[in-house]
Amino acid sequence: MEEDISVDAAIAGSYPEESEALPTRQHVTGFGFYVYLLSDGILFAALFAAFAVLRGATDGGPDGHALFSARNAFIETACLLTSSFTCGIAMLACDRRNRFMTLVGFLITAVLGVMFLTLEIREFSDLVARGAGPDRSAFLSSFFTLVSTHGIHVTCGLLWLAVLLVQFLGRGFTPAMMRRFLCFSLFWHVLDVVWIGIFTFVYLIGGYL
Amino acid sequence: MTNPLHDPRRANRSTPSLQAHGHHGSWLGYVIGYGVAILLTVAAFAIAPSKHMAPFSIEAALVVLAIAQMIVHLIFFLHINTAPEQKTNVMAFGATMLIIAIVVIGSLWIMSHLAANMAPMDHLMNMQR
């Protein structure tokens, strides 16, 4: 990649005595993306705090016990956890420049992500149909905000992955592709970490306790 | 030129999931992480409906299981560890955890005090008339 060479050359040119020890463009991009993900964690923390504060504010409407299905949450968890695992396997295949396994790993990741989203959309439309939409109470507003923010992240991740796979078919293992796959895999793993918080605090503690 | 030691590009030699020459962990690491995560998830879903435990102890157990699973993900999937070259990652992570703790604990603390000090709703309604 031309751009990589120019950036590395520019860095090396500034401090010639240190050129060997300097980080590559991939390290810099990866770290920047990691910092973005940490800031995304703060966003979700604020939404979790809002949900915890408004948990009892049901305005006489249905609460978590009446609405949440642990069975549905368990299947969603299984989809997302397995897709995180297959995403990791695809990254290992990337390391070994194994085109076929990379493609298969990311395709399974995408299919499981779509399954997760389908279950979530079905759950949301079911809640709205039962009169428990986001406009019913502060509790439901905070529930829909928290869970659908995660769902929107998953949707964006799936669109991103689709674009990456099309690029990958055309270009193969270029440094730019490796960098993008790295950022995507970090994003996908972090979404799974956020989901651990959602199934624990929303569906288990909110649904049973 | 400013001091090269202060160049942000120097700050990090190893991002999560990206050690030198791109080792994204190993098969074994992902399989162990996946297996432990499954166990922790199943345990959480199994004890949540329990009728034999006090609600408080169920809640405490669920929080512990969730934190344990998040740590498993960080170690086996995101490959954050305490290696010296990952110092920047761990410090950024620690600072974020501090902010998250302040946001969540602070919100719950303040709002519970506000709720306790709030005048009863019927009293407020009467004041408006």
Boltz contact constraints between the chains, C-beta under 6 A:
constraints:
  - contact:
      token1: [A, 15]
      token2: [B, 4]
      max_distance: 6.0
  - contact:
      token1: [A, 23]
      token2: [B, 13]
      max_distance: 6.0
  - contact:
      token1: [A, 27]
      token2: [B, 15]
      max_distance: 6.0
  - contact:
      token1: [A, 28]
      token2: [B, 9]
      max_distance: 6.0
  - contact:
      token1: [A, 30]
      token2: [B, 15]
      max_distance: 6.0
  - contact:
      token1: [A, 30]
      token2: [B, 18]
      max_distance: 6.0
  - contact:
      token1: [A, 31]
      token2: [B, 12]
      max_distance: 6.0
  - contact:
      token1: [A, 31]
      token2: [B, 15]
      max_distance: 6.0
  - contact:
      token1: [A, 34]
      token2: [B, 15]
      max_distance: 6.0
  - contact:
      token1: [A, 34]
      token2: [B, 16]
      max_distance: 6.0
  - contact:
      token1: [A, 38]
      token2: [B, 92]
      max_distance: 6.0
  - contact:
      token1: [A, 38]
      token2: [B, 96]
      max_distance: 6.0
  - contact:
      token1: [A, 41]
      token2: [B, 96]
      max_distance: 6.0
  - contact:
      token1: [A, 42]
      token2: [B, 99]
      max_distance: 6.0
  - contact:
      token1: [A, 45]
      token2: [B, 100]
      max_distance: 6.0
  - contact:
      token1: [A, 45]
      token2: [B, 103]
      max_distance: 6.0
  - contact:
      token1: [A, 45]
      token2: [B, 104]
      max_distance: 6.0
  - contact:
      token1: [A, 46]
      token2: [B, 103]
      max_distance: 6.0
  - contact:
      token1: [A, 49]
      token2: [B, 103]
      max_distance: 6.0
  - contact:
      token1: [A, 49]
      token2: [B, 104]
      max_distance: 6.0
  - contact:
      token1: [A, 49]
      token2: [B, 107]
      max_distance: 6.0
  - contact:
      token1: [A, 52]
      token2: [B, 108]
      max_distance: 6.0
  - contact:
      token1: [A, 53]
      token2: [B, 107]
      max_distance: 6.0
  - contact:
      token1: [A, 53]
      token2: [B, 111]
      max_distance: 6.0
  - contact:
      token1: [A, 74]
      token2: [B, 45]
      max_distance: 6.0
  - contact:
      token1: [A, 77]
      token2: [B, 41]
      max_distance: 6.0
  - contact:
      token1: [A, 81]
      token2: [B, 37]
      max_distance: 6.0
  - contact:
      token1: [A, 85]
      token2: [B, 34]
      max_distance: 6.0
  - contact:
      token1: [A, 88]
      token2: [B, 30]
      max_distance: 6.0
  - contact:
      token1: [A, 88]
      token2: [B, 77]
      max_distance: 6.0
  - contact:
      token1: [A, 91]
      token2: [B, 24]
      max_distance: 6.0
  - contact:
      token1: [A, 92]
      token2: [B, 24]
      max_distance: 6.0
  - contact:
      token1: [A, 95]
      token2: [B, 22]
      max_distance: 6.0
  - contact:
      token1: [A, 95]
      token2: [B, 24]
      max_distance: 6.0
  - contact:
      token1: [A, 182]
      token2: [B, 18]
      max_distance: 6.0
  - contact:
      token1: [A, 189]
      token2: [B, 77]
      max_distance: 6.0
  - contact:
      token1: [A, 189]
      token2: [B, 78]
      max_distance: 6.0
  - contact:
      token1: [A, 193]
      token2: [B, 70]
      max_distance: 6.0
  - contact:
      token1: [A, 193]
      token2: [B, 73]
      max_distance: 6.0
  - contact:
      token1: [A, 196]
      token2: [B, 66]
      max_distance: 6.0
  - contact:
      token1: [A, 196]
      token2: [B, 69]
      max_distance: 6.0
  - contact:
      token1: [A, 196]
      token2: [B, 70]
      max_distance: 6.0
  - contact:
      token1: [A, 200]
      token2: [B, 62]
      max_distance: 6.0
  - contact:
      token1: [A, 200]
      token2: [B, 66]
      max_distance: 6.0
  - contact:
      token1: [A, 204]
      token2: [B, 48]
      max_distance: 6.0
  - contact:
      token1: [A, 204]
      token2: [B, 62]
      max_distance: 6.0
  - contact:
      token1: [A, 205]
      token2: [B, 59]
      max_distance: 6.0
  - contact:
      token1: [A, 205]
      token2: [B, 62]
      max_distance: 6.0
  - contact:
      token1: [A, 208]
      token2: [B, 48]
      max_distance: 6.0
  - contact:
      token1: [A, 208]
      token2: [B, 49]
      max_distance: 6.0
  - contact:
      token1: [A, 209]
      token2: [B, 55]
      max_distance: 6.0
  - contact:
      token1: [A, 209]
      token2: [B, 59]
      max_distance: 6.0
